[in-house]
Amino acid sequence: MRFLHAADLHLDSPLRGLDRYEGAPVDDVRGATRRAFENLIVVALRERVDLVVIAGDLYDGDWIDHNTGLFFAKGVAQLAEEGIPVAMVRGNHDAASRLTKALRLPRNVHLFADSRPETKVFENIGIAVHGQSFATAVVSDDLAAGYPPPITGCFNLGLLHTSLNGRPGHAPYAPTQLDVLRSKGYGYWALGHVHAAEVVCRDPWVVYPGNTQGRHIRETGVKGCVLVTIEDEGVTHQLIALDVMRWTTISLDISTLHDLETLLEIAKQNLRRQLAHAEDRALAVRVEVRGQGPLHCQLATQPEPVEQELRNAALEATNARTWIEKVEFHTHPLLDLDQLAERDDPVGMLIRELRLLAAHPGLLRDVASEALSDLQQKLPVELRQGEDALRLDDADALVELLAEVEVDLLARLSGEAGSS
């Protein structure tokens, strides 16, 4: 007996951070989350699974109209024609929608109630699914604690949208502990909410499948669903890719490079490898250029032309299958910082002070807050809350930022930037 476990489809959610430019693979981005869902239906039919479970966040907050829900209904109706049932719970994004509760679902879909945990027994395949939907967008209670005991004679599956005991980058919704899940005596916990695939435990199986389509640069790598097979020997699981555009980051080191052409050729080789690894899916790539070397001066003084050259190189190397999401330059000129630190002048004093701050992140945080908090409050909201916003309370991020600006600042003060 086999079932598919999916979560966090976020249908019609846009892919973020992609500035449009000539030659970019626009068609691959348009409707990516829908096409990932279509791939889910294709896999379910191809693998002839007995059940599909969706662990929340099918939708992405409130809809503009009913088209998103109608698209979902049309997809699962194909499963109904083949006798494949669907069990699902609402997550925090589903609960935020005013229209999800009004949509009439196909007959093969069982949506778990939000008032209490309940059990749905699929007698013909011998599976008992236990679940509870989110009633509101914010759920702080441990829903799993109230799940019912297992049904004798069935394979028991818990369906839950949860952050467990906390996951980076995810709000602590329906928090619970692994011991609580173990205590229920189920054979498999199908979780949702966390967008990175993770096998939390194998006894019993506690699994996040991740989301079905990456939507920004923090959601890199394979995105899809989990195919679970239940046999007398036990449970096996396999991650199956559903995504149509894959996010990744490449790092280019200039330390041994002397000209831009070499950098572009290395970028092309790297992008071709990434495209092959993604099995010819379109790519959304962040390029990080790092290192110390003679190429730094050109990169520092002409970042926009270099960025355009990298975009052109990507189009050429991957036949317009790559979208360069962003190019970040973290390069430095060739400077002997230890030698500069020994100088008895303002440059030497500055190096020593910067190193002192880097060695004491708490002190750096206090200094930054005192010096920059007023200025930060005057910035537009999008600059204070965006992905690249300066977090004055994040000491580790401040140390990293300090390292990025240190060498360039010293190069300017010491007059050595031009000679590098």
Legacy VTK file of the C-alpha trace (Angstrom):
# vtk DataFile Version 3.0
C-alpha trace
ASCII
DATASET POLYDATA
POINTS 420 float
0.000 0.000 0.000
1.319 3.429 -0.953
0.418 7.054 -0.385
1.746 10.487 -1.325
2.523 13.012 1.395
2.594 16.667 0.287
2.361 20.001 2.085
2.759 23.735 1.597
1.673 23.949 -2.024
0.846 27.680 -1.666
-1.083 27.661 -4.924
-0.768 30.873 -6.969
1.892 32.256 -4.658
4.343 34.321 -6.744
8.039 33.579 -6.988
9.783 36.476 -5.287
12.958 38.449 -5.916
13.166 37.997 -9.693
13.693 41.273 -11.532
12.587 40.965 -15.142
15.231 41.415 -17.833
15.618 40.595 -21.517
16.023 36.864 -22.101
14.979 35.760 -18.601
12.846 32.561 -18.557
9.574 34.331 -17.756
7.379 31.432 -18.900
9.031 29.077 -16.407
8.170 31.398 -13.523
4.570 32.071 -14.506
2.247 29.624 -12.754
5.086 27.601 -11.217
3.117 26.572 -8.108
0.202 25.425 -10.258
2.423 23.313 -12.477
4.032 21.759 -9.408
0.525 20.751 -8.253
-0.202 19.325 -11.700
2.972 17.273 -11.332
1.662 15.987 -7.988
-1.485 14.720 -9.719
0.595 13.122 -12.484
2.770 11.302 -9.928
-0.263 10.073 -7.977
-1.795 8.615 -11.138
1.468 7.203 -12.465
2.373 5.509 -9.189
-1.211 4.298 -8.667
-1.138 5.370 -5.025
-3.928 4.455 -2.643
-4.148 7.843 -0.925
-2.881 11.433 -1.088
-2.444 13.418 2.144
-1.871 17.195 2.232
-0.548 18.595 5.523
-1.761 22.175 5.219
-1.107 25.437 3.385
-2.660 24.331 0.150
-3.413 27.992 -0.482
-1.465 31.175 0.178
-3.669 33.386 2.295
-6.716 35.176 0.934
-7.629 34.802 -2.735
-8.614 37.508 -5.149
-11.245 35.198 -6.665
-12.313 31.554 -6.766
-9.973 30.508 -9.583
-7.315 29.090 -7.270
-9.800 26.848 -5.491
-11.423 25.776 -8.740
-8.011 24.838 -10.100
-7.386 22.624 -7.059
-10.830 21.026 -7.334
-10.246 20.222 -10.994
-6.943 18.531 -10.153
-8.231 16.299 -7.358
-11.265 15.399 -9.488
-8.820 13.532 -11.728
-7.854 11.458 -8.697
-11.527 10.794 -7.955
-11.934 9.263 -11.403
-9.270 6.706 -10.465
-10.662 6.075 -6.990
-7.824 7.866 -5.148
-8.989 9.664 -1.980
-7.405 12.824 -0.561
-7.111 13.666 3.150
-6.073 17.178 4.130
-5.876 19.680 6.960
-5.886 23.460 6.775
-2.704 25.270 7.783
-2.157 28.849 8.879
-2.300 30.244 5.328
-5.467 28.290 4.527
-7.173 29.570 7.670
-6.366 33.140 6.614
-8.517 32.745 3.497
-12.158 33.771 3.593
-13.036 31.679 0.552
-11.546 28.284 1.419
-14.445 27.447 3.700
-16.987 28.345 1.017
-15.512 26.120 -1.709
-17.311 22.832 -2.297
-14.700 20.068 -2.440
-14.913 16.984 -4.684
-16.368 13.854 -3.115
-12.985 12.136 -2.776
-11.546 14.870 -0.505
-11.827 14.634 3.271
-11.037 17.929 5.022
-10.487 17.512 8.748
-12.494 19.688 11.118
-10.900 22.598 12.956
-12.917 22.290 16.183
-11.363 19.050 17.417
-9.137 16.163 16.255
-10.939 13.453 14.316
-10.247 10.151 12.585
-11.044 9.124 9.013
-10.774 5.386 8.346
-10.228 4.313 4.747
-11.384 0.745 5.234
-10.660 -0.519 1.730
-6.942 0.252 2.111
-6.611 -0.238 5.863
-5.441 3.276 6.775
-6.733 5.418 9.641
-5.831 9.109 9.277
-6.023 11.360 12.340
-6.005 15.134 11.903
-7.209 18.595 12.834
-7.266 21.768 10.750
-6.285 25.262 11.851
-9.327 27.312 12.840
-7.389 30.588 12.699
-4.178 31.817 11.118
-2.376 31.672 14.479
-2.597 28.476 16.534
-0.450 28.336 19.664
-1.987 25.193 21.214
-0.439 21.728 20.967
-2.990 20.136 18.630
-1.163 16.797 18.553
-1.683 16.297 22.283
-5.401 15.832 21.671
-5.130 13.365 18.788
-7.037 10.107 19.402
-5.537 6.662 20.087
-4.667 4.422 17.119
-7.282 2.253 15.426
-6.555 -1.436 15.873
-6.027 -3.327 12.626
-5.175 -0.214 10.601
-2.015 1.596 9.665
-2.347 4.833 11.634
-1.237 8.145 10.144
-1.155 11.510 11.905
-1.740 14.560 9.693
-0.536 17.803 11.279
0.533 21.338 10.360
3.136 22.241 12.978
6.491 23.811 13.735
7.238 20.963 16.187
9.613 22.376 18.810
10.686 25.200 16.506
12.268 25.491 13.078
14.339 28.475 11.824
12.377 30.846 9.626
8.974 29.447 10.585
6.446 30.810 13.063
5.822 28.558 16.103
2.374 27.314 15.114
0.735 24.277 16.785
4.012 23.583 18.632
4.587 20.091 19.976
7.355 17.696 20.966
8.590 14.520 19.320
7.742 12.577 22.478
4.101 13.662 22.123
3.997 12.285 18.584
5.661 9.039 19.656
3.166 8.569 22.477
0.252 8.331 20.040
1.385 4.993 18.631
0.967 5.948 14.966
3.127 4.475 12.213
3.679 7.734 10.309
3.324 11.448 11.014
2.722 13.509 7.872
3.761 17.041 8.830
3.552 20.386 7.078
4.561 24.036 7.654
8.350 23.706 7.311
9.443 24.250 3.707
12.631 22.182 3.876
12.277 18.414 3.496
13.292 16.637 6.694
13.023 13.168 8.179
12.679 14.087 11.843
12.415 10.511 13.105
12.228 6.971 11.697
10.637 5.223 14.682
7.950 6.188 14.109
8.322 8.017 10.834
7.952 11.773 11.355
8.435 13.588 8.055
8.294 17.053 6.528
8.111 16.748 2.703
8.989 20.441 2.243
7.029 22.632 -0.138
6.267 21.574 -3.696
7.862 24.603 -5.384
10.600 26.896 -4.097
9.443 30.523 -4.134
12.554 32.528 -3.231
16.283 32.171 -2.665
15.860 30.829 0.873
14.010 27.813 -0.559
16.777 26.107 -2.506
17.192 22.545 -3.716
14.743 19.801 -4.657
11.093 20.541 -3.866
8.347 17.957 -4.084
6.438 15.288 -2.192
7.144 11.995 -0.439
6.069 8.599 -1.766
5.512 6.279 1.199
5.317 2.509 0.789
3.944 0.309 3.584
4.859 -3.370 3.458
5.166 -6.215 5.926
8.871 -5.408 6.218
8.139 -1.847 7.285
7.839 1.668 5.865
9.990 3.186 3.127
9.901 6.730 1.811
11.157 8.443 -1.334
11.340 12.163 -2.116
9.943 12.874 -5.583
10.658 16.211 -7.272
7.647 18.243 -8.405
9.200 21.687 -8.871
9.444 23.325 -12.282
12.008 25.984 -11.344
14.797 25.347 -8.879
16.546 27.898 -6.689
20.246 27.651 -5.987
23.338 29.696 -5.143
26.730 29.522 -6.820
29.948 30.967 -5.409
32.764 32.260 -7.625
36.234 32.850 -6.138
38.418 35.542 -7.738
41.538 34.738 -5.700
43.446 33.219 -8.642
41.758 35.158 -11.452
43.242 38.058 -13.396
40.533 38.951 -15.929
36.771 39.073 -16.282
36.650 36.585 -19.162
37.994 33.834 -16.926
35.401 34.648 -14.278
32.615 34.474 -16.874
33.853 31.134 -18.198
33.936 29.660 -14.683
30.403 30.967 -14.132
29.221 29.264 -17.341
30.751 25.934 -16.313
29.175 26.172 -12.880
25.742 27.026 -14.280
25.853 24.134 -16.758
26.554 21.747 -13.883
23.683 23.205 -11.871
21.299 22.848 -14.826
22.290 19.202 -15.302
21.861 18.546 -11.575
18.366 20.077 -11.774
17.547 17.689 -14.643
17.088 20.593 -17.060
14.576 22.448 -14.889
14.806 26.200 -15.138
17.084 27.748 -12.531
16.822 30.818 -10.341
20.387 31.524 -9.240
22.044 33.870 -6.811
25.670 34.486 -7.777
28.104 35.262 -4.971
31.501 36.575 -6.091
34.076 36.255 -3.318
37.784 36.356 -2.581
40.758 38.708 -2.662
42.568 39.427 -5.884
43.480 41.847 -8.658
40.025 41.538 -10.226
38.473 43.268 -7.221
39.095 46.788 -8.510
37.070 46.210 -11.700
34.254 44.523 -9.792
34.136 47.289 -7.189
34.097 50.153 -9.693
31.898 48.545 -12.385
29.436 46.235 -10.593
26.467 46.855 -12.903
28.283 46.071 -16.193
29.780 42.959 -14.595
26.347 41.869 -13.389
25.000 42.268 -16.932
27.907 40.232 -18.293
27.055 37.456 -15.824
23.398 37.517 -16.911
24.446 37.257 -20.557
26.802 34.407 -19.712
23.948 32.575 -17.985
21.664 32.984 -21.003
24.368 31.678 -23.317
25.499 28.770 -21.143
22.043 27.412 -20.310
20.051 28.339 -23.414
18.015 30.941 -21.504
17.043 28.422 -18.800
18.587 30.440 -15.962
17.288 33.518 -14.177
19.992 35.366 -12.262
18.138 36.399 -9.100
20.929 38.593 -7.764
24.673 39.092 -8.000
26.434 39.802 -4.716
30.027 41.040 -4.623
32.017 40.161 -1.511
35.497 40.710 -2.926
38.498 42.530 -1.486
41.751 43.980 -2.794
45.068 42.365 -1.990
45.987 43.940 1.338
48.151 42.682 4.182
45.854 43.535 7.077
48.279 42.309 9.726
50.948 44.642 8.397
48.512 47.547 8.226
47.360 46.855 11.801
50.900 47.481 13.064
51.024 50.989 11.624
51.088 53.839 14.119
48.552 55.966 12.267
44.750 56.270 11.948
44.594 53.279 9.568
46.359 51.014 12.060
44.175 52.290 14.882
41.017 51.653 12.834
42.030 48.062 12.074
42.636 47.355 15.738
39.252 48.822 16.691
37.438 46.861 13.986
39.062 43.628 15.111
38.099 44.343 18.696
34.459 44.767 17.670
34.521 41.611 15.532
35.867 39.627 18.486
33.084 40.877 20.769
29.730 40.630 18.911
27.772 41.903 21.896
29.852 45.075 22.000
29.437 45.479 18.232
25.661 45.165 18.584
25.581 47.846 21.295
27.751 50.240 19.283
25.703 49.686 16.102
22.398 50.204 17.914
23.594 53.435 19.493
25.052 54.814 16.276
22.528 53.627 13.689
19.133 53.064 15.324
17.875 56.603 14.639
18.999 56.405 11.014
17.409 52.980 10.578
14.016 54.248 11.735
14.099 56.892 8.990
14.483 54.289 6.242
11.435 53.223 4.177
9.554 50.226 5.578
10.603 47.971 2.693
14.277 48.623 3.506
13.759 47.953 7.211
11.790 44.737 6.779
13.034 43.190 3.535
15.274 40.168 3.114
18.404 42.340 3.050
17.367 44.646 5.901
20.001 45.529 8.489
19.199 43.812 11.785
20.892 45.809 14.526
19.935 43.147 17.076
21.601 40.316 15.124
25.200 40.260 16.348
26.302 37.494 13.968
24.938 39.373 10.956
26.718 42.540 12.102
30.031 40.674 12.374
29.569 39.354 8.834
28.718 42.820 7.556
31.741 44.272 9.338
34.003 41.768 7.582
32.519 42.724 4.202
33.203 46.448 4.538
36.464 46.289 6.493
38.902 45.683 3.652
37.314 48.119 1.207
37.270 50.853 3.835
40.881 50.263 4.723
41.882 50.162 1.072
40.405 53.591 0.538
42.025 55.028 3.671
45.435 53.545 2.991
45.411 54.481 -0.689
46.105 50.924 -1.857
42.822 50.087 -3.601
43.911 51.489 -6.931
47.226 49.664 -6.937
45.548 46.273 -6.386
LINES 1 421
420 0 1 2 3 4 5 6 7 8 9 10 11 12 13 14 15 16 17 18 19 20 21 22 23 24 25 26 27 28 29 30 31 32 33 34 35 36 37 38 39 40 41 42 43 44 45 46 47 48 49 50 51 52 53 54 55 56 57 58 59 60 61 62 63 64 65 66 67 68 69 70 71 72 73 74 75 76 77 78 79 80 81 82 83 84 85 86 87 88 89 90 91 92 93 94 95 96 97 98 99 100 101 102 103 104 105 106 107 108 109 110 111 112 113 114 115 116 117 118 119 120 121 122 123 124 125 126 127 128 129 130 131 132 133 134 135 136 137 138 139 140 141 142 143 144 145 146 147 148 149 150 151 152 153 154 155 156 157 158 159 160 161 162 163 164 165 166 167 168 169 170 171 172 173 174 175 176 177 178 179 180 181 182 183 184 185 186 187 188 189 190 191 192 193 194 195 196 197 198 199 200 201 202 203 204 205 206 207 208 209 210 211 212 213 214 215 216 217 218 219 220 221 222 223 224 225 226 227 228 229 230 231 232 233 234 235 236 237 238 239 240 241 242 243 244 245 246 247 248 249 250 251 252 253 254 255 256 257 258 259 260 261 262 263 264 265 266 267 268 269 270 271 272 273 274 275 276 277 278 279 280 281 282 283 284 285 286 287 288 289 290 291 292 293 294 295 296 297 298 299 300 301 302 303 304 305 306 307 308 309 310 311 312 313 314 315 316 317 318 319 320 321 322 323 324 325 326 327 328 329 330 331 332 333 334 335 336 337 338 339 340 341 342 343 344 345 346 347 348 349 350 351 352 353 354 355 356 357 358 359 360 361 362 363 364 365 366 367 368 369 370 371 372 373 374 375 376 377 378 379 380 381 382 383 384 385 386 387 388 389 390 391 392 393 394 395 396 397 398 399 400 401 402 403 404 405 406 407 408 409 410 411 412 413 414 415 416 417 418 419
